[in-house]
């Protein structure tokens, strides 16, 4: 599959299961989480490709220092520490700046 550069359509089809969030009204659609279950061969292939891609990015020093999402042992929440320092410096300097964290509160 990797040599051919072809990913079977059957491996792209997921079974979607809805799970009710704890203590939520089952009559409201927004109270459900969806989970997509892919065939195991798809997951194995995805992992192989991911590992090879990450190794290539590391070997060629392509990933920037500030990148934290989707990097092993780094978390997007780690970015709040430098952001907090920037915020504190701006307050001390009495300068304005904008900071946006789209989707953060919804993810909690």
N, CA, C and O atoms as CSV, one atom per row, in Angstrom:
chain,resi,resn,atom,element,x,y,z
A,1,UNK,N,N,0.823,-1.193,0.000
A,1,UNK,CA,C,0.000,0.000,0.000
A,1,UNK,C,C,0.868,1.259,0.000
A,1,UNK,O,O,0.624,2.178,-0.781
A,2,UNK,N,N,1.873,1.306,0.865
A,2,UNK,CA,C,2.724,2.496,0.914
A,2,UNK,C,C,3.535,2.649,-0.366
A,2,UNK,O,O,3.754,3.769,-0.828
A,3,UNK,N,N,3.981,1.539,-0.942
A,3,UNK,CA,C,4.756,1.596,-2.186
A,3,UNK,C,C,3.894,2.025,-3.365
A,3,UNK,O,O,4.374,2.708,-4.270
A,4,UNK,N,N,2.615,1.626,-3.360
A,4,UNK,CA,C,1.716,1.963,-4.460
A,4,UNK,C,C,1.177,3.388,-4.357
A,4,UNK,O,O,0.740,3.965,-5.353
A,5,UNK,N,N,1.210,3.949,-3.157
A,5,UNK,CA,C,0.666,5.288,-2.968
A,5,UNK,C,C,-0.850,5.310,-3.026
A,5,UNK,O,O,-1.447,6.330,-3.370
A,6,UNK,N,N,-1.475,4.187,-2.691
A,6,UNK,CA,C,-2.934,4.084,-2.755
A,6,UNK,C,C,-3.479,3.672,-1.394
A,6,UNK,O,O,-2.979,2.739,-0.766
A,7,UNK,N,N,-4.503,4.376,-0.955
A,7,UNK,CA,C,-5.167,4.071,0.309
A,7,UNK,C,C,-6.576,3.609,-0.025
A,7,UNK,O,O,-7.377,4.391,-0.538
A,8,UNK,N,N,-6.886,2.370,0.254
A,8,UNK,CA,C,-8.157,1.760,-0.124
A,8,UNK,C,C,-9.359,2.560,0.390
A,8,UNK,O,O,-9.371,3.011,1.535
A,9,UNK,N,N,-10.358,2.727,-0.461
A,9,UNK,CA,C,-11.586,3.427,-0.058
A,9,UNK,C,C,-12.264,2.727,1.114
A,9,UNK,O,O,-12.872,3.378,1.964
A,10,UNK,N,N,-12.163,1.407,1.160
A,10,UNK,CA,C,-12.778,0.651,2.262
A,10,UNK,C,C,-12.152,1.035,3.603
A,10,UNK,O,O,-12.816,0.971,4.638
A,11,UNK,N,N,-10.895,1.428,3.589
A,11,UNK,CA,C,-10.211,1.814,4.821
A,11,UNK,C,C,-10.573,3.227,5.260
A,11,UNK,O,O,-10.261,3.624,6.383
A,12,UNK,N,N,-11.223,3.983,4.396
A,12,UNK,CA,C,-11.602,5.363,4.707
A,12,UNK,C,C,-13.005,5.464,5.302
A,12,UNK,O,O,-13.410,6.536,5.753
A,13,UNK,N,N,-13.739,4.369,5.307
A,13,UNK,CA,C,-15.122,4.372,5.769
A,13,UNK,C,C,-15.170,4.080,7.266
A,13,UNK,O,O,-14.665,3.053,7.721
A,14,UNK,N,N,-15.775,4.982,8.021
A,14,UNK,CA,C,-15.848,4.840,9.473
A,14,UNK,C,C,-17.271,4.537,9.913
A,14,UNK,O,O,-18.240,4.957,9.281
A,15,UNK,N,N,-17.372,3.804,11.006
A,15,UNK,CA,C,-18.656,3.606,11.677
A,15,UNK,C,C,-18.750,4.696,12.746
A,15,UNK,O,O,-17.867,4.813,13.595
A,16,UNK,N,N,-19.808,5.485,12.703
A,16,UNK,CA,C,-19.965,6.595,13.644
A,16,UNK,C,C,-20.927,6.182,14.749
A,16,UNK,O,O,-22.039,5.722,14.490
A,17,UNK,N,N,-20.475,6.356,15.980
A,17,UNK,CA,C,-21.277,6.016,17.153
A,17,UNK,C,C,-21.486,7.293,17.962
A,17,UNK,O,O,-20.545,8.057,18.177
A,18,UNK,N,N,-22.709,7.521,18.404
A,18,UNK,CA,C,-23.013,8.690,19.231
A,18,UNK,C,C,-23.072,8.269,20.691
A,18,UNK,O,O,-23.706,7.270,21.032
A,19,UNK,N,N,-22.414,9.030,21.542
A,19,UNK,CA,C,-22.398,8.746,22.975
A,19,UNK,C,C,-22.933,9.972,23.705
A,19,UNK,O,O,-22.463,11.090,23.496
A,20,UNK,N,N,-23.914,9.745,24.556
A,20,UNK,CA,C,-24.515,10.835,25.334
A,20,UNK,C,C,-23.522,11.338,26.376
A,20,UNK,O,O,-22.899,10.547,27.083
A,21,UNK,N,N,-23.379,12.654,26.465
A,21,UNK,CA,C,-22.522,13.257,27.479
A,21,UNK,C,C,-23.158,13.020,28.849
A,21,UNK,O,O,-24.382,12.966,28.961
A,22,UNK,N,N,-22.333,12.878,29.892
A,22,UNK,CA,C,-22.865,12.603,31.229
A,22,UNK,C,C,-23.858,13.663,31.700
A,22,UNK,O,O,-23.628,14.864,31.559
A,23,UNK,N,N,-24.952,13.192,32.254
A,23,UNK,CA,C,-25.981,14.044,32.871
A,23,UNK,C,C,-26.559,15.074,31.910
A,23,UNK,O,O,-26.887,16.189,32.314
A,24,UNK,N,N,-26.683,14.703,30.646
A,24,UNK,CA,C,-27.245,15.608,29.640
A,24,UNK,C,C,-28.567,15.055,29.128
A,24,UNK,O,O,-28.831,13.856,29.208
A,25,UNK,N,N,-29.385,15.947,28.603
A,25,UNK,CA,C,-30.696,15.601,28.064
A,25,UNK,C,C,-30.530,14.824,26.757
A,25,UNK,O,O,-29.967,15.350,25.797
A,26,UNK,N,N,-31.016,13.573,26.707
A,26,UNK,CA,C,-30.844,12.760,25.497
A,26,UNK,C,C,-31.671,13.238,24.304
A,26,UNK,O,O,-31.472,12.758,23.188
A,27,UNK,N,N,-32.591,14.171,24.521
A,27,UNK,CA,C,-33.413,14.658,23.407
A,27,UNK,C,C,-32.731,15.784,22.625
A,27,UNK,O,O,-33.222,16.198,21.575
A,28,UNK,N,N,-31.601,16.279,23.136
A,28,UNK,CA,C,-30.893,17.385,22.488
A,28,UNK,C,C,-29.663,16.855,21.736
A,28,UNK,O,O,-28.765,16.286,22.355
A,29,UNK,N,N,-29.614,17.035,20.416
A,29,UNK,CA,C,-28.495,16.503,19.616
A,29,UNK,C,C,-27.114,17.011,20.052
A,29,UNK,O,O,-26.128,16.281,19.944
A,30,UNK,N,N,-27.034,18.257,20.546
A,30,UNK,CA,C,-25.726,18.800,20.935
A,30,UNK,C,C,-25.150,18.130,22.179
A,30,UNK,O,O,-23.996,18.370,22.533
A,31,UNK,N,N,-25.944,17.291,22.843
A,31,UNK,CA,C,-25.490,16.607,24.049
A,31,UNK,C,C,-24.824,15.266,23.756
A,31,UNK,O,O,-24.592,14.469,24.665
A,32,UNK,N,N,-24.524,15.024,22.496
A,32,UNK,CA,C,-23.880,13.771,22.102
A,32,UNK,C,C,-22.495,14.048,21.538
A,32,UNK,O,O,-22.257,15.065,20.885
A,33,UNK,N,N,-21.595,13.124,21.806
A,33,UNK,CA,C,-20.266,13.135,21.185
A,33,UNK,C,C,-20.265,12.062,20.115
A,33,UNK,O,O,-20.832,10.985,20.301
A,34,UNK,N,N,-19.631,12.357,19.003
A,34,UNK,CA,C,-19.526,11.335,17.965
A,34,UNK,C,C,-18.136,10.711,18.018
A,34,UNK,O,O,-17.134,11.398,18.215
A,35,UNK,N,N,-18.103,9.414,17.841
A,35,UNK,CA,C,-16.848,8.677,17.775
A,35,UNK,C,C,-16.851,7.915,16.466
A,35,UNK,O,O,-17.788,7.175,16.167
A,36,UNK,N,N,-15.795,8.101,15.687
A,36,UNK,CA,C,-15.667,7.415,14.401
A,36,UNK,C,C,-14.709,6.244,14.554
A,36,UNK,O,O,-13.555,6.416,14.949
A,37,UNK,N,N,-15.196,5.062,14.238
A,37,UNK,CA,C,-14.378,3.858,14.329
A,37,UNK,C,C,-13.930,3.456,12.931
A,37,UNK,O,O,-14.752,3.147,12.068
A,38,UNK,N,N,-12.620,3.464,12.718
A,38,UNK,CA,C,-12.043,3.090,11.428
A,38,UNK,C,C,-11.564,1.640,11.476
A,38,UNK,O,O,-11.293,1.114,12.555
A,39,UNK,N,N,-11.456,0.990,10.314
A,39,UNK,CA,C,-10.909,-0.366,10.280
A,39,UNK,C,C,-9.488,-0.389,10.861
A,39,UNK,O,O,-8.744,0.582,10.727
A,40,UNK,N,N,-9.117,-1.502,11.507
A,40,UNK,CA,C,-7.824,-1.565,12.178
A,40,UNK,C,C,-6.652,-1.412,11.207
A,40,UNK,O,O,-5.620,-0.855,11.582
A,41,UNK,N,N,-6.787,-1.895,9.965
A,41,UNK,CA,C,-5.706,-1.728,8.990
A,41,UNK,C,C,-5.489,-0.253,8.665
A,41,UNK,O,O,-4.364,0.178,8.410
A,42,UNK,N,N,-6.562,0.504,8.677
A,42,UNK,CA,C,-6.467,1.942,8.446
A,42,UNK,C,C,-5.681,2.602,9.572
A,42,UNK,O,O,-4.820,3.446,9.322
A,43,UNK,N,N,-5.975,2.221,10.803
A,43,UNK,CA,C,-5.292,2.805,11.957
A,43,UNK,C,C,-3.809,2.445,11.965
A,43,UNK,O,O,-2.967,3.285,12.282
A,44,UNK,N,N,-3.489,1.200,11.619
A,44,UNK,CA,C,-2.090,0.773,11.580
A,44,UNK,C,C,-1.331,1.551,10.507
A,44,UNK,O,O,-0.224,2.036,10.744
A,45,UNK,N,N,-1.936,1.663,9.328
A,45,UNK,CA,C,-1.302,2.399,8.230
A,45,UNK,C,C,-1.111,3.864,8.606
A,45,UNK,O,O,-0.063,4.450,8.331
A,46,UNK,N,N,-2.118,4.449,9.231
A,46,UNK,CA,C,-2.030,5.845,9.673
A,46,UNK,C,C,-0.856,6.031,10.630
A,46,UNK,O,O,-0.117,7.010,10.525
A,47,UNK,N,N,-0.685,5.100,11.557
A,47,UNK,CA,C,0.403,5.180,12.535
A,47,UNK,C,C,1.769,5.075,11.850
A,47,UNK,O,O,2.699,5.798,12.206
A,48,UNK,N,N,1.889,4.175,10.871
A,48,UNK,CA,C,3.148,4.020,10.134
A,48,UNK,C,C,3.492,5.315,9.399
A,48,UNK,O,O,4.624,5.793,9.463
A,49,UNK,N,N,2.508,5.873,8.705
A,49,UNK,CA,C,2.732,7.115,7.956
A,49,UNK,C,C,3.088,8.255,8.905
A,49,UNK,O,O,4.002,9.034,8.633
A,50,UNK,N,N,2.370,8.349,10.008
A,50,UNK,CA,C,2.636,9.401,10.998
A,50,UNK,C,C,4.063,9.298,11.530
A,50,UNK,O,O,4.775,10.299,11.602
A,51,UNK,N,N,4.478,8.092,11.901
A,51,UNK,CA,C,5.828,7.913,12.442
A,51,UNK,C,C,6.903,8.276,11.419
A,51,UNK,O,O,7.899,8.912,11.760
A,52,UNK,N,N,6.700,7.874,10.179
A,52,UNK,CA,C,7.674,8.197,9.126
A,52,UNK,C,C,7.724,9.701,8.869
A,52,UNK,O,O,8.800,10.273,8.691
A,53,UNK,N,N,6.564,10.330,8.851
A,53,UNK,CA,C,6.507,11.774,8.620
A,53,UNK,C,C,7.181,12.534,9.758
A,53,UNK,O,O,7.955,13.459,9.512
A,54,UNK,N,N,6.892,12.149,11.003
A,54,UNK,CA,C,7.501,12.824,12.154
A,54,UNK,C,C,9.016,12.665,12.135
A,54,UNK,O,O,9.745,13.610,12.436
A,55,UNK,N,N,9.491,11.474,11.782
A,55,UNK,CA,C,10.933,11.242,11.721
A,55,UNK,C,C,11.578,12.127,10.649
A,55,UNK,O,O,12.653,12.689,10.862
A,56,UNK,N,N,10.920,12.242,9.510
A,56,UNK,CA,C,11.431,13.102,8.435
A,56,UNK,C,C,11.485,14.565,8.888
A,56,UNK,O,O,12.476,15.257,8.658
A,57,UNK,N,N,10.415,15.022,9.529
A,57,UNK,CA,C,10.368,16.413,9.994
A,57,UNK,C,C,11.459,16.695,11.020
A,57,UNK,O,O,12.073,17.762,11.002
A,58,UNK,N,N,11.701,15.733,11.920
A,58,UNK,CA,C,12.755,15.905,12.930
A,58,UNK,C,C,14.140,15.858,12.297
A,58,UNK,O,O,14.996,16.688,12.605
A,59,UNK,N,N,14.359,14.887,11.413
A,59,UNK,CA,C,15.677,14.726,10.783
A,59,UNK,C,C,16.091,15.948,9.975
A,59,UNK,O,O,17.279,16.251,9.867
A,60,UNK,N,N,15.122,16.645,9.411
A,60,UNK,CA,C,15.419,17.801,8.568
A,60,UNK,C,C,15.133,19.131,9.269
A,60,UNK,O,O,15.119,20.187,8.637
A,61,UNK,N,N,14.906,19.063,10.575
A,61,UNK,CA,C,14.689,20.257,11.401
A,61,UNK,C,C,13.645,21.187,10.782
A,61,UNK,O,O,13.871,22.388,10.636
A,62,UNK,N,N,12.498,20.607,10.424
A,62,UNK,CA,C,11.432,21.356,9.755
A,62,UNK,C,C,10.440,21.952,10.752
A,62,UNK,O,O,9.848,22.999,10.490
A,63,UNK,N,N,10.258,21.292,11.885
A,63,UNK,CA,C,9.267,21.738,12.872
A,63,UNK,C,C,9.817,22.950,13.625
A,63,UNK,O,O,10.922,22.903,14.167
A,64,UNK,N,N,9.042,24.028,13.654
A,64,UNK,CA,C,9.482,25.231,14.370
A,64,UNK,C,C,9.369,25.010,15.878
A,64,UNK,O,O,8.563,24.203,16.340
A,65,UNK,N,N,10.175,25.729,16.626
A,65,UNK,CA,C,10.228,25.585,18.081
A,65,UNK,C,C,8.870,25.841,18.739
A,65,UNK,O,O,8.531,25.207,19.739
A,66,UNK,N,N,8.103,26.761,18.183
A,66,UNK,CA,C,6.830,27.144,18.791
A,66,UNK,C,C,5.721,26.124,18.547
A,66,UNK,O,O,4.663,26.223,19.169
A,67,UNK,N,N,5.926,25.163,17.677
A,67,UNK,CA,C,4.898,24.165,17.376
A,67,UNK,C,C,4.737,23.224,18.565
A,67,UNK,O,O,5.704,22.585,18.981
A,68,UNK,N,N,3.545,23.133,19.108
A,68,UNK,CA,C,3.283,22.236,20.227
A,68,UNK,C,C,2.177,21.234,19.919
A,68,UNK,O,O,2.205,20.114,20.430
A,69,UNK,N,N,1.207,21.612,19.097
A,69,UNK,CA,C,0.114,20.698,18.780
A,69,UNK,C,C,0.595,19.533,17.938
A,69,UNK,O,O,1.361,19.719,16.993
A,70,UNK,N,N,0.149,18.336,18.277
A,70,UNK,CA,C,0.450,17.113,17.531
A,70,UNK,C,C,1.927,16.736,17.565
A,70,UNK,O,O,2.405,16.032,16.675
A,71,UNK,N,N,2.646,17.189,18.570
A,71,UNK,CA,C,4.050,16.833,18.740
A,71,UNK,C,C,4.161,16.010,20.027
A,71,UNK,O,O,3.670,16.438,21.072
A,72,UNK,N,N,4.805,14.825,19.966
A,72,UNK,CA,C,4.920,13.985,21.166
A,72,UNK,C,C,5.565,14.736,22.329
A,72,UNK,O,O,6.554,15.448,22.152
A,73,UNK,N,N,4.996,14.569,23.511
A,73,UNK,CA,C,5.479,15.145,24.770
A,73,UNK,C,C,5.376,16.666,24.849
A,73,UNK,O,O,5.909,17.269,25.780
A,74,UNK,N,N,4.709,17.285,23.901
A,74,UNK,CA,C,4.437,18.721,23.967
A,74,UNK,C,C,2.926,18.916,23.904
A,74,UNK,O,O,2.229,18.180,23.205
A,75,UNK,N,N,2.431,19.889,24.621
A,75,UNK,CA,C,0.994,20.114,24.693
A,75,UNK,C,C,0.695,21.574,24.368
A,75,UNK,O,O,1.478,22.469,24.685
A,76,UNK,N,N,-0.443,21.794,23.738
A,76,UNK,CA,C,-0.803,23.168,23.393
A,76,UNK,C,C,-0.914,24.036,24.640
A,76,UNK,O,O,-0.694,25.245,24.574
A,77,UNK,N,N,-1.255,23.429,25.780
A,77,UNK,CA,C,-1.357,24.211,27.017
A,77,UNK,C,C,0.004,24.759,27.444
A,77,UNK,O,O,0.062,25.742,28.183
A,78,UNK,N,N,1.105,24.139,26.993
A,78,UNK,CA,C,2.432,24.668,27.311
A,78,UNK,C,C,2.632,26.055,26.723
A,78,UNK,O,O,3.444,26.834,27.221
A,79,UNK,N,N,1.902,26.360,25.676
A,79,UNK,CA,C,2.029,27.664,25.040
A,79,UNK,C,C,1.476,28.784,25.923
A,79,UNK,O,O,1.770,29.956,25.688
A,80,UNK,N,N,0.679,28.434,26.935
A,80,UNK,CA,C,0.134,29.464,27.816
A,80,UNK,C,C,1.221,30.095,28.682
A,80,UNK,O,O,1.087,31.245,29.099
A,81,UNK,N,N,2.287,29.359,28.956
A,81,UNK,CA,C,3.363,29.906,29.786
A,81,UNK,C,C,4.034,31.076,29.075
A,81,UNK,O,O,4.109,32.164,29.645
A,82,UNK,N,N,4.533,30.886,27.826
A,82,UNK,CA,C,5.095,32.062,27.133
A,82,UNK,C,C,4.053,33.152,26.907
A,82,UNK,O,O,4.373,34.339,26.962
A,83,UNK,N,N,2.806,32.754,26.653
A,83,UNK,CA,C,1.750,33.746,26.442
A,83,UNK,C,C,1.531,34.569,27.699
A,83,UNK,O,O,1.316,35.779,27.626
A,84,UNK,N,N,1.587,33.913,28.855
A,84,UNK,CA,C,1.433,34.623,30.123
A,84,UNK,C,C,2.554,35.612,30.354
A,84,UNK,O,O,2.332,36.712,30.861
A,85,UNK,N,N,3.769,35.214,29.979
A,85,UNK,CA,C,4.917,36.119,30.113
A,85,UNK,C,C,4.765,37.322,29.186
A,85,UNK,O,O,5.062,38.450,29.579
A,86,UNK,N,N,4.308,37.090,27.972
A,86,UNK,CA,C,4.081,38.188,27.024
A,86,UNK,C,C,3.019,39.129,27.584
A,86,UNK,O,O,3.179,40.349,27.545
A,87,UNK,N,N,1.929,38.552,28.106
A,87,UNK,CA,C,0.842,39.345,28.678
A,87,UNK,C,C,1.366,40.212,29.825
A,87,UNK,O,O,1.073,41.406,29.895
A,88,UNK,N,N,2.133,39.608,30.709
A,88,UNK,CA,C,2.677,40.343,31.853
A,88,UNK,C,C,3.589,41.484,31.386
A,88,UNK,O,O,3.514,42.592,31.917
A,89,UNK,N,N,4.442,41.219,30.406
A,89,UNK,CA,C,5.333,42.265,29.884
A,89,UNK,C,C,4.546,43.413,29.261
A,89,UNK,O,O,4.907,44.578,29.428
A,90,UNK,N,N,3.474,43.089,28.547
A,90,UNK,CA,C,2.662,44.139,27.915
A,90,UNK,C,C,1.995,45.018,28.980
A,90,UNK,O,O,1.885,46.232,28.812
A,91,UNK,N,N,1.560,44.402,30.060
A,91,UNK,CA,C,0.944,45.174,31.148
A,91,UNK,C,C,1.985,46.110,31.765
A,91,UNK,O,O,1.711,47.288,31.998
A,92,UNK,N,N,3.179,45.575,32.028
A,92,UNK,CA,C,4.239,46.400,32.619
A,92,UNK,C,C,4.653,47.535,31.693
A,92,UNK,O,O,4.977,48.631,32.151
A,93,UNK,N,N,4.643,47.271,30.392
A,93,UNK,CA,C,5.020,48.292,29.407
A,93,UNK,C,C,3.848,49.199,29.036
A,93,UNK,O,O,4.013,50.177,28.307
A,94,UNK,N,N,2.674,48.865,29.545
A,94,UNK,CA,C,1.441,49.601,29.249
A,94,UNK,C,C,1.187,49.701,27.746
A,94,UNK,O,O,0.817,50.756,27.230
A,95,UNK,N,N,1.390,48.595,27.068
A,95,UNK,CA,C,1.122,48.544,25.629
A,95,UNK,C,C,-0.036,47.590,25.368
A,95,UNK,O,O,-0.288,46.669,26.146
A,96,UNK,N,N,-0.734,47.825,24.263
A,96,UNK,CA,C,-1.881,46.992,23.907
A,96,UNK,C,C,-1.448,45.843,23.009
A,96,UNK,O,O,-0.505,45.960,22.227
A,97,UNK,N,N,-2.156,44.736,23.141
A,97,UNK,CA,C,-1.966,43.626,22.219
A,97,UNK,C,C,-3.227,42.774,22.239
A,97,UNK,O,O,-4.041,42.866,23.159
A,98,UNK,N,N,-3.375,41.956,21.227
A,98,UNK,CA,C,-4.541,41.084,21.117
A,98,UNK,C,C,-4.101,39.635,21.244
A,98,UNK,O,O,-3.049,39.240,20.743
A,99,UNK,N,N,-4.918,38.866,21.916
A,99,UNK,CA,C,-4.636,37.442,22.073
A,99,UNK,C,C,-5.933,36.681,21.845
A,99,UNK,O,O,-6.949,36.978,22.473
A,100,UNK,N,N,-5.902,35.721,20.967
A,100,UNK,CA,C,-7.096,34.918,20.705
A,100,UNK,C,C,-6.800,33.443,20.871
A,100,UNK,O,O,-5.760,32.954,20.430
A,101,UNK,N,N,-7.716,32.740,21.506
A,101,UNK,CA,C,-7.580,31.295,21.675
A,101,UNK,C,C,-8.885,30.667,21.190
A,101,UNK,O,O,-9.739,30.311,22.002
A,102,UNK,N,N,-9.044,30.530,19.882
A,102,UNK,CA,C,-10.309,30.015,19.352
A,102,UNK,C,C,-10.566,28.576,19.778
A,102,UNK,O,O,-9.698,27.709,19.671
A,103,UNK,N,N,-11.767,28.352,20.256
A,103,UNK,CA,C,-12.194,26.999,20.595
A,103,UNK,C,C,-11.658,26.457,21.899
A,103,UNK,O,O,-11.987,25.325,22.253
A,104,UNK,N,N,-10.847,27.206,22.640
A,104,UNK,CA,C,-10.246,26.668,23.857
A,104,UNK,C,C,-11.300,26.356,24.915
A,104,UNK,O,O,-11.315,25.252,25.458
A,105,UNK,N,N,-12.178,27.305,25.215
A,105,UNK,CA,C,-13.170,27.080,26.259
A,105,UNK,C,C,-14.123,25.950,25.895
A,105,UNK,O,O,-14.548,25.195,26.769
A,106,UNK,N,N,-14.461,25.825,24.628
A,106,UNK,CA,C,-15.364,24.763,24.198
A,106,UNK,C,C,-14.717,23.391,24.377
A,106,UNK,O,O,-15.415,22.394,24.562
A,107,UNK,N,N,-13.379,23.338,24.322
A,107,UNK,CA,C,-12.687,22.059,24.432
A,107,UNK,C,C,-12.588,21.572,25.874
A,107,UNK,O,O,-12.247,20.411,26.101
A,108,UNK,N,N,-12.874,22.420,26.847
A,108,UNK,CA,C,-12.762,22.023,28.258
A,108,UNK,C,C,-13.873,21.104,28.685
A,108,UNK,O,O,-13.916,20.684,29.842
